[in-house]
Amino acid sequence: MKNDRFWWMGSFLAGLLVGLGLSLAYTWVLDPPPLTMTTPAALNPHDREVYTVLVAAAYAADGNLDQAEKRLAKLEDPDIENTIVHLAERHIREGRDVRDVRALARLANGLGRTSAAVRPFIATPSPTSTPLPTATPRPPTPTRTATVTATSSPTSTPRRRRPTATATAIAEPSATPRLDVFRVVQSTALCDSKAEGLLRVYVRDGAGEPVSGVEVLVDWPGGEDRFFTGFKTDVDAGYADFGMRADEVYRVELVSVASEVAEDIGGNAEALWPDVPADAQLSWQVVFQRP
């Protein structure tokens, strides 16, 4: 009986292996199923976005707009320009890789579309005109300091002024606007499920390229903090971040170079994001760029 049982099990396994081998041989060799090539237009929404980002990365590398348009045409999207802009804006809101954002922004610009949110990530030619000569900065005096304090913008939040900030504010009323001042070109809340209470700061030069080694000052009614761009090159060479606290309002400026001030940052998340999860914190993105 015992030998009969082993013989039966061995026969069963041998037949199973032979049948499996014949099935695979028939399917793979004798009558394989026809191969069908899909098209980008038939991809699911996520894969279509991945395809678009790859096209943008290729365009950023070779600058061949005709080739990029041919590749995008395979998506069969009649409004592909706005689709790319909206995709870039969503990448910005979600804090995606800045290299993908810049590639999408440049591709959208090449197709003739852009928006205020993606414009800071477009590399534009540096100004070729010769800057007008400016007066040699004079050291601040008590009288001048008092004058600047009295004539400061009525919308500015009163706070303690440092000598460097006061010296930056001194300018002749009729002087031509300085071309070396870093302007606030974007200050926006990041209202998404991945918001983690980070203040993300990007610094760009006149060509849209990142600038490292720039000192950033963040202050709020209870204190201040300073840090530098360029320590997180895996994100961007002109990037720095700061952990914000809920319900606190911040101001941001660059103190190692002349810059504008980004104000009213943070605050009540529910006022800007009604559907904010109970455990989520509002994040913010500020972009400084020189004209």
C-alpha positions as CSV (number, residue, x, y, z in Angstrom):
1,M,0.0,0.0,0.0
2,K,2.8,2.4,0.9
3,N,4.6,1.8,-2.5
4,D,1.3,2.3,-4.3
5,R,0.8,5.7,-2.6
6,F,4.3,6.8,-3.6
7,W,3.8,5.6,-7.2
8,W,0.5,7.5,-7.4
9,M,2.0,10.7,-6.1
10,G,5.0,10.5,-8.5
11,S,2.7,9.9,-11.5
12,F,0.6,12.9,-10.5
13,L,3.5,15.2,-10.2
14,A,5.1,14.0,-13.5
15,G,1.8,14.5,-15.3
16,L,1.5,18.0,-13.9
17,L,5.0,19.0,-15.0
18,V,4.5,17.5,-18.5
19,G,1.1,19.3,-18.9
20,L,2.6,22.6,-17.7
21,G,5.5,22.3,-20.0
22,L,3.3,21.6,-23.0
23,S,1.0,24.5,-22.2
24,L,3.9,27.0,-21.9
25,A,5.4,25.7,-25.2
26,Y,2.1,26.1,-27.0
27,T,1.6,29.6,-25.6
28,W,5.1,30.9,-26.0
29,V,6.3,29.1,-29.1
30,L,3.5,27.5,-31.2
31,D,0.7,30.1,-30.9
32,P,1.9,33.2,-28.9
33,P,-0.7,36.0,-28.4
34,P,-0.2,38.9,-30.7
35,L,1.7,41.8,-29.3
36,T,-0.2,45.1,-29.2
37,M,1.6,48.4,-28.8
38,T,-0.3,51.0,-26.8
39,T,-0.1,54.8,-27.5
40,P,0.4,57.6,-25.1
41,A,-3.2,58.7,-25.6
42,A,-4.4,55.3,-24.2
43,L,-2.4,55.6,-21.0
44,N,-4.1,56.1,-17.7
45,P,-4.1,59.6,-16.2
46,H,-1.1,59.0,-13.9
47,D,1.0,57.5,-16.7
48,R,0.0,60.4,-19.0
49,E,1.5,62.8,-16.4
50,V,4.7,60.7,-16.2
51,Y,4.9,60.8,-20.0
52,T,4.5,64.6,-20.0
53,V,7.2,65.1,-17.4
54,L,9.6,62.9,-19.4
55,V,8.8,65.0,-22.6
56,A,9.5,68.2,-20.5
57,A,12.8,66.8,-19.2
58,A,13.9,65.9,-22.7
59,Y,13.0,69.4,-23.9
60,A,15.0,70.9,-21.0
61,A,18.0,68.9,-22.0
62,D,18.0,69.4,-25.8
63,G,15.8,72.5,-26.4
64,N,14.2,70.9,-29.4
65,L,10.7,72.3,-29.3
66,D,9.6,70.7,-32.6
67,Q,10.4,67.2,-31.2
68,A,8.6,68.0,-27.9
69,E,5.5,69.1,-29.8
70,K,5.5,65.8,-31.9
71,R,5.8,63.8,-28.7
72,L,3.0,65.8,-27.0
73,A,0.8,65.4,-30.0
74,K,0.7,61.6,-29.3
75,L,-1.3,62.4,-26.1
76,E,-4.1,63.8,-28.4
77,D,-4.9,66.6,-25.9
78,P,-6.4,69.6,-27.6
79,D,-5.4,71.9,-24.7
80,I,-2.0,70.5,-23.9
81,E,-0.5,73.9,-23.2
82,N,-2.9,74.5,-20.3
83,T,-2.6,70.9,-19.2
84,I,1.1,71.4,-18.7
85,V,0.7,74.6,-16.8
86,H,-1.8,73.1,-14.5
87,L,0.5,70.1,-14.0
88,A,3.4,72.4,-13.1
89,E,1.2,74.3,-10.6
90,R,0.1,71.1,-8.9
91,H,3.7,70.0,-8.7
92,I,4.5,73.3,-7.0
93,R,1.6,73.0,-4.5
94,E,2.6,69.5,-3.6
95,G,6.3,70.3,-3.2
96,R,7.4,67.9,-6.0
97,D,11.0,67.8,-7.4
98,V,11.9,71.4,-8.4
99,R,13.7,70.0,-11.5
100,D,10.4,68.6,-12.8
101,V,8.7,71.9,-12.1
102,R,11.3,73.8,-14.0
103,A,11.2,71.5,-16.9
104,L,7.4,71.7,-17.1
105,A,7.5,75.5,-16.7
106,R,10.0,75.9,-19.5
107,L,8.0,73.6,-21.8
108,A,4.8,75.5,-21.2
109,N,6.6,78.7,-21.8
110,G,8.0,77.3,-25.1
111,L,4.5,76.5,-26.1
112,G,3.4,80.0,-25.3
113,R,1.6,79.5,-22.0
114,T,2.6,80.3,-18.4
115,S,1.1,81.6,-15.2
116,A,2.2,83.6,-12.2
117,A,2.9,80.5,-10.1
118,V,5.2,78.8,-12.7
119,R,6.9,82.0,-14.1
120,P,9.6,82.1,-11.4
121,F,10.8,78.7,-12.6
122,I,11.3,79.7,-16.2
123,A,14.9,80.5,-17.2
124,T,14.8,83.9,-19.0
125,P,17.8,85.7,-20.6
126,S,19.6,88.1,-18.3
127,P,19.1,91.8,-19.0
128,T,21.6,93.0,-21.6
129,S,21.2,96.7,-20.9
130,T,23.9,98.5,-18.9
131,P,22.6,99.3,-15.4
132,L,22.4,103.0,-14.6
133,P,25.1,104.2,-12.2
134,T,23.9,104.4,-8.6
135,A,25.0,106.6,-5.8
136,T,27.7,105.3,-3.4
137,P,25.8,104.0,-0.3
138,R,26.3,106.4,2.7
139,P,26.6,105.1,6.2
140,P,23.3,105.6,8.1
141,T,23.2,108.5,10.6
142,P,20.7,108.9,13.5
143,T,18.9,111.6,11.5
144,R,18.6,109.5,8.4
145,T,17.5,106.5,10.4
146,A,14.7,108.5,12.0
147,T,13.6,109.8,8.6
148,V,13.4,106.3,7.1
149,T,11.4,105.0,10.1
150,A,9.0,107.9,9.8
151,T,8.4,107.5,6.1
152,S,8.2,103.7,6.0
153,S,5.3,102.1,4.1
154,P,2.0,102.3,6.2
155,T,1.4,98.6,5.4
156,S,4.6,97.4,6.9
157,T,4.4,95.6,10.2
158,P,6.4,97.5,12.9
159,R,9.4,95.5,14.1
160,R,12.9,95.9,15.3
161,R,15.2,97.2,12.5
162,R,18.8,96.0,12.1
163,P,21.5,98.3,10.7
164,T,21.7,96.3,7.5
165,A,18.0,96.5,6.8
166,T,18.1,100.3,7.5
167,A,21.0,100.8,5.1
168,T,19.1,98.9,2.4
169,A,16.0,101.1,2.8
170,I,17.9,104.3,2.2
171,A,17.4,105.5,-1.3
172,E,16.9,108.8,-3.1
173,P,13.2,109.4,-3.9
174,S,13.9,110.0,-7.6
175,A,16.4,107.2,-8.1
176,T,15.9,104.6,-10.8
177,P,14.7,101.3,-9.2
178,R,17.7,99.0,-8.6
179,L,18.2,96.0,-10.8
180,D,20.0,94.0,-8.1
181,V,17.1,93.9,-5.6
182,F,15.7,90.4,-5.2
183,R,11.9,90.7,-5.5
184,V,9.2,88.5,-4.1
185,V,7.7,86.9,-7.2
186,Q,5.8,84.2,-5.4
187,S,4.4,83.8,-1.9
188,T,1.7,81.1,-1.7
189,A,0.3,78.6,0.7
190,L,0.8,74.9,-0.1
191,C,-2.6,73.5,0.6
192,D,-2.3,69.8,0.0
193,S,-2.4,66.6,2.0
194,K,1.4,66.4,2.3
195,A,1.7,69.9,3.9
196,E,4.1,69.5,6.8
197,G,4.4,73.1,8.2
198,L,7.5,73.9,6.1
199,L,8.4,77.4,4.9
200,R,10.1,76.7,1.6
201,V,12.3,79.5,0.2
202,Y,13.8,79.6,-3.3
203,V,16.3,82.2,-4.5
204,R,16.8,82.8,-8.2
205,D,19.0,85.1,-10.2
206,G,18.0,87.1,-13.3
207,A,18.3,84.1,-15.5
208,G,16.1,81.9,-13.2
209,E,19.1,80.0,-11.9
210,P,19.3,79.0,-8.2
211,V,21.6,81.1,-6.0
212,S,23.3,79.4,-3.0
213,G,24.9,81.0,0.0
214,V,22.2,83.6,0.5
215,E,21.3,84.4,4.1
216,V,17.6,84.3,4.9
217,L,15.9,86.0,7.8
218,V,12.6,84.7,9.2
219,D,11.0,86.7,12.0
220,W,7.7,86.6,13.9
221,P,6.3,88.5,16.9
222,G,8.1,86.2,19.3
223,G,11.6,86.0,17.7
224,E,13.6,85.4,14.5
225,D,15.8,82.8,12.9
226,R,18.5,82.9,10.1
227,F,19.7,80.2,7.7
228,F,21.3,80.0,4.3
229,T,20.4,78.6,0.9
230,G,22.5,75.8,-0.7
231,F,22.6,73.2,2.1
232,K,20.0,71.0,0.5
233,T,21.3,70.6,-3.1
234,D,19.3,67.4,-3.5
235,V,16.2,69.7,-3.6
236,D,17.7,72.8,-5.3
237,A,20.9,74.8,-5.0
238,G,18.9,77.9,-4.1
239,Y,16.6,76.3,-1.6
240,A,16.2,76.5,2.1
241,D,13.4,75.7,4.5
242,F,12.2,76.5,8.0
243,G,9.7,74.7,10.3
244,M,6.7,77.0,11.0
245,R,4.4,76.8,14.0
246,A,0.7,76.7,13.6
247,D,-1.2,80.0,13.9
248,E,2.0,82.0,13.8
249,V,2.5,84.8,11.2
250,Y,6.0,85.3,9.7
251,R,8.0,87.7,7.6
252,V,10.8,86.6,5.3
253,E,13.6,88.6,3.7
254,L,17.2,88.2,2.4
255,V,19.7,90.0,4.6
256,S,22.9,89.3,2.8
257,V,21.6,90.9,-0.4
258,A,19.1,93.7,-1.1
259,S,15.6,92.2,-1.2
260,E,11.9,92.9,-0.8
261,V,10.1,91.5,2.3
262,A,7.5,88.7,2.1
263,E,4.9,89.3,4.8
264,D,1.8,87.7,6.2
265,I,3.1,84.1,5.9
266,G,1.4,81.3,7.7
267,G,-1.5,82.0,10.1
268,N,-4.7,80.1,10.5
269,A,-4.7,77.1,8.1
270,E,-8.4,76.7,8.2
271,A,-8.9,80.3,6.8
272,L,-6.9,79.4,3.7
273,W,-7.7,75.7,3.5
274,P,-11.3,75.0,4.8
275,D,-10.9,71.2,4.4
276,V,-7.5,70.9,6.2
277,P,-7.1,67.6,8.0
278,A,-7.0,67.9,11.8
279,D,-3.3,66.7,12.0
280,A,-2.0,68.7,9.0
281,Q,0.0,71.9,9.1
282,L,0.0,74.6,6.5
283,S,3.2,74.9,4.4
284,W,4.2,78.0,2.4
285,Q,6.5,78.7,-0.6
286,V,8.3,82.0,-1.2
287,V,10.4,82.7,-4.3
288,F,12.8,85.6,-4.5
289,Q,14.2,86.5,-7.9
290,R,16.4,89.3,-9.3
291,P,15.0,91.1,-12.4
